[in-house]
Amino acid sequence: MDAITIQILRNKIASLVDEMHYHFYRSGYSTIIRESRDFSCVILDRDGRLIVAPPMFFHAPVYRHLVGRILDVYGKANAISEGDVFVSNHPYEGGLPHVSDMAFVAPVFVDGRIVAFSGSIAHKADVGGAVPGSTSANATEMYHEGLLLPPVKIWEAGKPATDIERIILTNSRQPALVRGDIHAQIAVTQMGATRVKELCGRFGATTVTDAFAAILKGAADELKAAIAKLPEGTSSAAGFLDSDGVVVDKPIKLAVTVAVKDGLAQFDFSNSDPQAKGPVNLRPSMVEACVFYALIGSLGPDLHFNDGMRDVVRLTFAPRTITNADPPAPVSSYQMVNLLLVDVILEALAHFNPRRAIAHSGASSALGIAWNKPRPGQTNMQYEIAGSAYGGGMGHDGATATATHLSNLHTTPIEILESEFPCRITRFDLVPDSGGAGQWRGGLAMRREYELLEDATVIRRFNKTRFPPSGVAGGRAGERARFVVRLGTPQELETTASARVEMRAGERFLLQSAGGGGFGDPGKRDRGALARDIAEGYVSPEATKSDYGTTRS
């Protein structure tokens, strides 16, 4: 095909993904969709291979596993029809990140054959399970985490399968909220399928499918060329998760060995710890997301992910390990594991391209509040994503108070929280001196204090309390994360990394993320940059002496 047509169709698909994304977050019912934007929308080829990556990067490799399973179950029986929509939230059968993430997939038919798929994945407010909100911090099997749906049809030949929807909603503590989000998600998935069919009508189905193949091959060729510029060899790294949320005194090791040879990059995770009792286990789809994210970050920002890149990357797992768990191992807290795994992979990859090295980052985290008595007309399930900070890298400081690495999620504004839920935010600021000292400083931790106006169950899932983000090349570690409940009372308590706490109206808690690690010798930090840090309140005069070896103020 000619390059111009390929680029036009690439841009058409990228614009369509943006359009789907916009319509979904504008149509969502829950704050998870409207504010955090915890979802992705995509277009896939006839085999389920991703064409253009969504903003929610860690969803990107999931679709190939999900569509592959749909084709195994339904395709071989010739049981996929135009107007079908499939649903699944199964971490093992569908490759979904965790049970709360629900995927919808619609085939695109032209002249009686499948030419593409439209898909979406989004977090649901509650899908049942042992705790309100479903995302348990201490589940010990996936059945504690909610209703499980293998890939099944929720629309068949253009008509909704209402029994499937009734089953989902009957298992939810928030049926109205989940119904609204499901209907919005199905609509945007169907819209994507309709738009692709229109493209086929305009350009011809063969031209569209050939363009998809060329886009996939182009990504593989670009990645292979970039890998070929790296020195051949091997490099290993490891990091430790605070705990699995159940056996709280036992850290969990994540390990990788990276080998570059003959234009291929190989990632071996066999030395990671056995799968955990608590909900910190990963499926290969999540590990793939971490690998491709870190690889592109290490090689340069001009590479664009799609499933063609799979052709030049090899992954090795040992069975029943933290990075390749077997059912019914729970997976609710997968994201904090993803974020640590990215740190570990980036550390190993720095051996091959030191100019793109970066210190360890803080971990974006989740907060759920199940209100015993919500405000009239409002949901009683509050769910938030809390940002953290990036580590410093060669030539730049770490970003502050933002979602780290894979997620690209948004912090929910105070105004939304206080208007929709019975809580008051009494503090929201940055933590001075929390970024690891270095020639390039780590980003600062953020903190929020909440006052509860009604009784509630508070569920907090986070990491990096025991092992704060480490520095690189002489940089110092960032501040550790903290979660303190019942502030200012004799019962004040700093919890372990993941916790479920029953709290009363009038009580307060503190949520503090981790600061990013520093990069390079702090004594070499530019004095002008240090003066700006002091002026902004990022670094205290005391820390300039203890961490940077100067008394300048």
ABEGO torsion letter per residue (X at the ends): XBAAAAAAAAAAAAAAAAAAAAAAAAABABAAAAAAGBBBBBBBBAAGBBABBBABAAAAAAAAAAAAAAAAAAAAAGABBBGBBBBBABAAAAGBABAABBBBBBBBBBGGBBABBBBBBBBBABAEEABBGGBBAABABAAAAEBBBBBBBABBGGBBBAAAAAAAAAABABAAAAAAAAAAAAAAAAAAAAAAAAAAAAAEAAAAAAAAAAAAAAAAAAAAAAAAABBBEBBBBBBBBABAGABAABBBBBBBBBBBBGGBBBBBAAABBBBBABAABBBAAAAAAAAAAAAAAAAEAABBBBAAAAAABBBBBBBGBAABBBOABBAAAAAAAAAAAAAAAAAAAAAABAAABBBBBBBBBBBBBBBABBBBGBBABBBBBBBBBBBBBBGBBBBBGBBBEAAGBBBBBAAAAAAABBBBBABBBBBBGABBBBABBBBBBBBBBBBBABBBBBBBBBBGAABBBBBBGGBBBBBBBBBBBGBGBAABBBBBABBBBBBBBGBBBBBBBBBBBBBEBAAABBAAAAAAAAAAGABBAAAAAAAAGBABX
